[in-house]
Amino acid sequence: MRKTTSLKVDEELWKKVKITCILKGIDISDYLEELIKKDLSKKEIKNEK
């Protein structure tokens, strides 16, 4: 299940994200979720050491 939320993001950065997602043919939500998952997994690996 997904949670609806709002974020404040730099306008130029947001434009780049939107363009990236359009070019990749993916939803922004999916893109952000994947980035968050990757970041969290990196942190988990560091915490295991």
C-alpha positions in Angstrom: 0.0 0.0 0.0 1.2 3.5 -0.8 1.0 6.6 1.4 0.3 10.0 -0.3 2.6 12.7 0.9 3.9 16.1 -0.2 7.5 17.3 -0.5 9.2 20.6 -1.1 11.9 20.1 -3.7 14.1 22.5 -5.5 12.3 23.5 -8.7 15.2 22.9 -11.1 15.9 19.5 -9.5 12.2 18.6 -9.8 12.2 19.5 -13.5 15.2 17.2 -14.1 13.4 14.3 -12.2 10.3 14.8 -14.3 12.3 14.8 -17.6 14.3 11.7 -16.4 11.1 9.8 -15.6 9.4 10.8 -18.9 12.5 9.6 -20.9 12.6 6.3 -18.9 8.8 5.9 -19.1 8.3 5.5 -15.4 6.2 7.2 -12.7 8.0 9.6 -10.4 6.7 7.7 -7.4 8.4 4.5 -8.7 11.6 6.4 -9.4 11.7 8.0 -5.9 10.9 4.7 -4.2 13.7 2.9 -6.0 16.2 5.7 -5.0 15.0 5.5 -1.4 15.3 1.7 -1.4 18.9 1.9 -2.8 19.9 4.5 -0.3 18.5 2.5 2.6 20.2 -0.7 1.5 23.5 1.1 1.3 23.0 2.3 4.9 22.1 -1.2 6.1 25.2 -2.7 4.6 27.4 0.0 6.3 25.6 -0.7 9.7 26.3 -4.4 9.4 30.1 -3.8 9.3 
